[in-house]
Amino acid sequence: MLTSPDLERSSQSNNPVNVDLLLTVKASELFAIRNPNQREIAEFTELSDGKDTCPFGTSKEDFTTEVFLNHDVNWKAIVFDPQGADKDFEVKVTAYNYKDASNSRRFFSQDRIGRSNGKVRGRVLNDQNLKGTEDTYGIEFEIIHERLGTKTIDMDPKLKVKPQQ
């Protein structure tokens, strides 16, 4: 499991490093909403990159994580309350999905990065033209309940290549 010190090491350095994004989900509450919109998704999710955190109840649409050319971005998910309300739930990031929005640039060699060996990981292209640009994307994740099934949800944060490396 990814911990806060791991996240801090991944993003606070001025040297290029791999970046870990941790999605924390109030799974029991979000699962109960039939077709959640982005506001409802924001209410029950927190996103952290070790440098910044977008807390529960805050829109993830403008949350931007700085990444580095030719380095990995790893997406991970955990439940908020594994011993309490979320004990019968599991969450998994299933994919990164590029969104073709205005001012958005492709940071990876593919538009969709699916789960492989239990992980969603992409390597930012080694393209100097990407410095200072943004990538609008979706984090696709699943909330799994042992008896009630699976719900797939998509959230829309951003990545930005650090201007200087």
C-alpha positions in Angstrom: 0.0 0.0 0.0 1.2 3.5 -0.8 1.8 5.7 2.2 2.1 9.5 2.7 6.0 9.3 2.9 6.1 7.3 -0.3 3.9 10.0 -2.0 6.1 12.8 -0.6 9.2 11.2 -2.0 7.6 10.7 -5.4 6.7 14.4 -6.0 8.5 16.8 -3.8 12.0 16.5 -5.4 13.3 19.0 -7.9 15.0 16.0 -9.7 12.9 14.1 -12.2 11.1 11.2 -10.4 8.3 8.8 -11.0 5.0 10.2 -9.7 2.4 8.2 -7.7 -1.2 9.4 -7.7 -3.3 7.9 -4.8 -7.1 7.9 -5.1 -8.9 7.4 -1.8 -12.6 6.5 -2.1 -15.5 6.5 0.4 -16.6 3.4 -1.4 -19.8 2.6 0.5 -21.2 6.1 -0.1 -20.2 6.5 -3.7 -21.4 2.9 -4.6 -24.8 3.8 -3.3 -25.3 6.6 -5.9 -26.8 5.1 -9.1 -25.1 7.3 -11.8 -22.8 9.7 -9.9 -22.0 13.0 -11.7 -18.5 14.7 -11.3 -19.8 16.7 -8.3 -20.9 13.6 -6.5 -17.7 11.8 -7.4 -15.7 14.7 -6.0 -17.7 14.5 -2.7 -16.6 10.9 -2.0 -13.0 10.9 -3.4 -9.7 12.4 -2.5 -6.7 12.6 -4.8 -3.1 13.0 -3.7 0.2 13.2 -5.6 2.5 13.5 -2.6 2.9 17.3 -3.2 -0.8 18.3 -3.2 -4.1 16.8 -2.1 -7.5 17.5 -3.6 -9.7 16.6 -0.6 -13.1 15.1 -0.4 -15.8 17.5 -1.5 -13.5 19.4 -3.9 -13.7 19.2 -7.7 -11.0 17.1 -9.2 -11.4 18.8 -12.6 -8.8 21.5 -11.8 -6.4 19.2 -9.8 -3.2 19.2 -11.7 -0.2 16.9 -11.0 3.3 17.8 -12.2 5.0 15.0 -14.0 8.4 14.5 -15.6 9.4 13.7 -19.2 10.5 10.0 -19.6 9.3 9.1 -16.1 6.4 6.9 -14.9 3.1 8.0 -13.5 1.4 5.3 -11.4 -2.3 5.4 -10.4 -3.4 3.6 -7.3 -6.6 3.5 -5.2 -7.6 2.6 -1.7 -10.9 2.6 0.3 -11.3 5.4 2.9 -12.5 3.3 5.8 -11.3 -0.3 5.4 -12.3 -1.4 9.0 -15.6 0.4 9.0 -18.1 1.5 6.3 -15.9 0.4 3.4 -14.9 -3.0 4.8 -16.9 -5.0 2.2 -15.5 -2.9 -0.7 -12.4 -2.8 -2.8 -11.4 -0.1 -5.2 -9.1 -0.4 -8.2 -7.9 2.0 -10.8 -8.6 0.3 -14.1 -7.4 2.8 -16.7 -6.0 6.2 -17.7 -8.0 7.7 -20.6 -6.8 10.7 -22.5 -9.5 13.3 -23.1 -9.2 15.3 -26.3 -10.0 18.7 -24.8 -8.8 22.2 -25.9 -5.2 22.8 -24.8 -4.8 19.2 -23.8 -1.7 17.3 -25.1 -1.0 13.6 -25.3 1.7 12.7 -22.7 1.7 9.0 -23.3 2.2 6.8 -26.5 -1.4 5.6 -26.2 -4.8 7.2 -25.4 -5.8 4.5 -23.0 -3.5 2.8 -20.5 -5.3 -0.2 -18.9 -4.4 -2.3 -15.9 -1.5 -4.7 -16.4 -0.2 -6.9 -13.6 -2.5 -5.2 -11.2 -1.2 -1.7 -12.0 -2.0 1.3 -14.1 1.3 2.9 -15.1 2.3 5.1 -18.0 5.7 6.5 -19.0 5.6 10.2 -20.1 7.0 10.7 -23.6 10.5 12.1 -23.8 9.3 15.1 -25.9 10.7 18.5 -25.0 7.7 20.1 -26.6 5.5 18.8 -23.8 7.2 20.9 -21.1 4.7 23.2 -19.5 1.7 21.7 -21.3 -1.3 20.0 -19.7 -3.0 16.6 -20.3 -6.7 16.4 -19.5 -7.6 12.8 -18.7 -9.9 10.5 -16.9 -9.1 8.1 -14.1 -11.4 5.1 -14.6 -11.8 3.1 -11.4 -14.0 0.4 -10.1 -15.7 0.0 -6.7 -16.2 -3.7 -6.0 -18.6 -5.1 -3.4 -18.3 -8.8 -2.6 -22.1 -9.4 -3.0 -23.5 -6.4 -4.8 -21.1 -6.3 -7.8 -19.0 -3.7 -9.5 -19.5 -0.1 -10.4 -17.1 1.7 -12.9 -16.6 5.4 -12.4 -14.6 8.0 -14.4 -13.0 11.1 -12.8 -11.3 14.1 -14.7 -8.1 15.6 -13.2 -5.0 16.9 -15.2 -1.3 16.2 -15.6 1.3 18.9 -16.4 4.9 18.3 -17.5 7.2 20.3 -15.2 8.5 23.3 -17.1 12.2 22.7 -16.1 13.9 19.4 -15.5 
